[in-house]
C-alpha cells in the first residue's frame, strides 16, 4: 500500500497457543486510542474466533474475515489439504492491502493509520506447502514484526530457538513480547530471566487477566522511528 500514513505490524509467535491473539487485541486497542486501527487474521484454522474478536473493535468492517477460513484445528497447510483448498501468500498480501485501503478511506485525515496482521501458528509453521508464516511476514514488509512468546515454562528454549532461526533467515523481530497464555511457577519471572541470560529484552509482558498494552504500543511506535 502506498499510503504514507500506514504503519503495519505483523504479529508472529514462537508456537501455537502462546498468546498472539491476546497481545494483538490488546495492542490494537492501545493503538486505536491514537489513530484508526484494523486487526486482521488472514488465515484461521479451527473455530477459535480470532477474526471475530478483532471485528468487534475494528475501525472498519472487514469482509471476508478471515481471508481463508479452515474448519480443522490443524496447521493451515494440513487443514487446507483436507478441504482441497489452495491459497498463496500473494493473495493474502492483496487481501491485507485491500483492508488497509478501506481503513485509509474511512479516515483520510489522521496522520497515521495502523494495520495489525496476526499469523496462524508459529513463525516457522507451514502456512501452505510453499510458505511459512515468516514468508508472509517478509512479504508484508515494510512492517514492524512483533514476536510473542509465552510467559511460562519452556520460553527460554522456545524463544532462543525462534530468535536464532529468524536471525539466520534474515528477518529477526523488531519487538519481543510475552503473554501469560498459561500460568505456572515461572510466570512473572521469565522476562527478567531472558534479560539476565542475554536471550532477549521483552518490551512488554501481558499478564493474566490484563488487557492494557500501552507500553507495547509505545515500543512499536518507537520501532517505526528506527
C-alpha positions in Angstrom: 0.0 0.0 0.0 1.4 3.4 -0.9 -0.4 5.5 1.8 2.5 7.1 3.7 0.4 7.2 6.9 0.3 3.4 7.1 2.1 1.7 10.0 1.9 -2.1 9.6 2.6 -4.5 12.4 2.9 -8.3 11.9 2.5 -10.5 15.0 4.2 -13.9 14.9 4.7 -16.4 17.7 7.2 -18.9 19.0 4.4 -21.6 18.5 0.7 -22.2 18.7 -1.3 -21.1 21.7 1.4 -18.7 23.0 -0.9 -15.7 23.3 -0.6 -14.0 20.0 -4.3 -13.1 19.8 -4.4 -11.7 23.4 -1.4 -9.5 22.5 -2.8 -8.5 19.1 -6.2 -7.5 20.7 -4.5 -5.5 23.5 -2.1 -3.8 21.1 -4.9 -2.9 18.7 -6.9 -1.3 21.4 -3.9 0.7 22.6 -3.1 1.9 19.1 -6.8 2.7 18.4 -6.7 5.3 21.1 -4.3 7.2 18.9 -5.4 6.5 15.3 -7.7 4.3 13.2 -6.6 0.7 13.5 -7.6 -2.6 12.0 -6.6 -6.0 13.3 -6.5 -8.8 10.7 -6.3 -12.6 10.7 -5.5 -13.6 7.0 -5.7 -17.4 7.8 -7.6 -19.0 10.6 -7.9 -22.8 11.2 -10.3 -24.3 13.7 -13.1 -22.3 15.4 -11.1 -20.1 17.7 -12.9 -17.0 16.6 -9.8 -14.8 16.5 -11.1 -12.8 13.5 -14.5 -12.3 15.1 -12.8 -10.9 18.2 -10.9 -8.5 16.1 -14.0 -7.4 14.2 -15.7 -6.4 17.5 -13.2 -3.5 17.8 -12.0 -2.8 14.3 -12.4 0.8 13.0 -13.7 -0.6 9.7 -15.8 -3.6 8.7 -13.6 -6.3 7.2 -15.2 -8.8 4.9 -14.5 -11.6 4.4 -12.6 -12.1 7.6 -10.6 -14.2 7.7 -9.4 -14.3 4.1 -9.0 -18.1 4.4 -11.2 -19.9 6.9 -10.4 -23.5 7.5 -12.5 -25.8 9.6 -10.0 -28.3 11.1 -7.9 -27.1 14.1 -4.7 -28.1 12.4 -1.7 -26.4 10.8 -3.2 -24.3 7.9 -1.4 -26.4 5.3 -3.0 -29.6 6.7 -6.4 -28.1 7.2 -6.4 -26.7 3.7 -5.4 -30.1 2.3 -8.4 -31.7 4.0 -10.7 -29.2 2.3 -8.8 -29.3 -1.1 -8.2 -25.5 -0.6 -5.2 -23.8 -2.3 -4.1 -20.3 -1.4 -0.9 -18.3 -1.9 1.0 -15.7 0.0 0.4 -13.1 -2.7 -3.3 -13.4 -2.4 -3.1 -12.9 1.4 -1.0 -9.8 0.9 -3.5 -8.5 -1.6 -6.3 -9.1 0.9 -4.4 -7.2 3.7 -3.7 -4.3 1.4 -7.4 -4.1 0.4 -8.4 -4.0 4.1 -5.8 -1.2 4.6 -7.3 0.8 1.7 -10.7 0.6 3.3 -9.2 2.0 6.6 -7.5 4.8 4.7 -10.7 5.8 3.0 -12.6 5.6 6.3 -10.3 8.3 7.8 -8.5 10.4 5.3 -7.1 13.0 7.7 -5.5 11.1 10.6 -1.6 11.4 10.5 -1.3 7.7 11.0 -3.3 4.5 10.4 -2.4 1.2 12.0 -2.7 -2.3 10.5 -2.1 -5.4 12.6 -1.7 -8.8 11.0 -1.7 -11.9 13.1 -0.3 -15.0 11.6 -1.6 -18.6 12.2 0.7 -20.7 14.4 4.4 -20.3 15.0 6.7 -18.1 12.9 8.1 -21.2 11.1 4.9 -23.2 11.0 3.9 -24.1 7.4 1.2 -21.8 6.1 1.0 -23.7 2.8 3.1 -26.2 1.0 5.1 -23.3 -0.4 5.4 -20.9 2.5 5.8 -20.5 6.3 4.3 -17.7 8.4 7.6 -16.0 8.3 7.3 -15.8 4.5 4.0 -13.9 4.9 5.7 -11.6 7.4 8.5 -10.9 4.9 6.0 -10.4 2.1 4.3 -7.8 4.2 7.4 -5.7 4.8 7.9 -2.8 5.4 6.4 -3.6 8.8 7.3 -3.9 12.5 7.4 -7.6 13.5 6.3 -8.4 17.0 7.3 -11.9 18.3 5.1 -13.2 21.0 6.3 -15.9 23.4 4.6 -17.4 26.4 5.3 -16.2 29.9 5.7 -19.8 31.1 7.9 -22.8 31.3 9.7 -23.6 28.1 10.1 -20.0 27.0 13.8 -19.9 27.5 14.3 -22.6 24.9 11.4 -21.7 22.6 12.3 -18.1 22.3 16.0 -18.8 22.0 15.4 -21.3 19.1 13.0 -19.0 17.3 15.3 -16.0 17.6 18.3 -18.0 16.3 16.2 -19.2 13.3 14.7 -15.8 12.4 18.1 -14.2 12.6 19.6 -16.9 10.4 16.7 -16.4 7.9 17.3 -12.7 7.7 14.2 -11.4 9.4 14.6 -11.1 13.2 11.7 -9.5 15.1 11.7 -5.8 16.0 9.9 -6.2 19.3 9.5 -9.2 21.7 6.5 -9.5 24.0 5.5 -12.2 26.5 1.9 -13.3 27.2 0.6 -15.3 30.1 -1.2 -17.7 27.7 -0.9 -20.2 30.6 0.5 -19.8 34.1 2.9 -21.8 36.1 5.7 -21.3 38.7 7.8 -19.3 36.2 5.1 -16.8 35.2 6.1 -13.3 36.0 9.8 -14.1 36.2 10.6 -15.0 32.6 11.2 -11.5 31.3 13.9 -10.9 33.9 15.5 -14.3 33.3 15.5 -13.7 29.5 17.3 -10.4 30.1 19.7 -11.9 32.6 20.7 -14.7 30.2 21.0 -12.3 27.3 18.4 -14.1 25.2 16.0 -11.2 24.7 14.8 -7.9 26.2 11.0 -8.2 26.2 9.3 -4.8 25.7 6.1 -5.9 27.4 4.5 -8.7 29.4 0.8 -9.2 29.2 -0.1 -10.8 32.5 -3.1 -13.0 33.4 -6.4 -11.1 33.0 -4.6 -8.0 31.7 -5.8 -6.1 28.6 -3.8 -2.9 28.5 -0.8 -2.9 26.1 0.1 0.8 26.1 3.8 0.0 26.8 3.9 -2.3 23.9 2.2 0.3 21.7 4.9 2.8 22.6 7.6 0.2 21.9 6.1 -0.5 18.5 5.8 3.2 17.7 9.4 3.7 18.6 10.4 0.8 16.3 8.8 2.6 13.4 11.1 5.6 14.1 14.3 3.4 13.9 
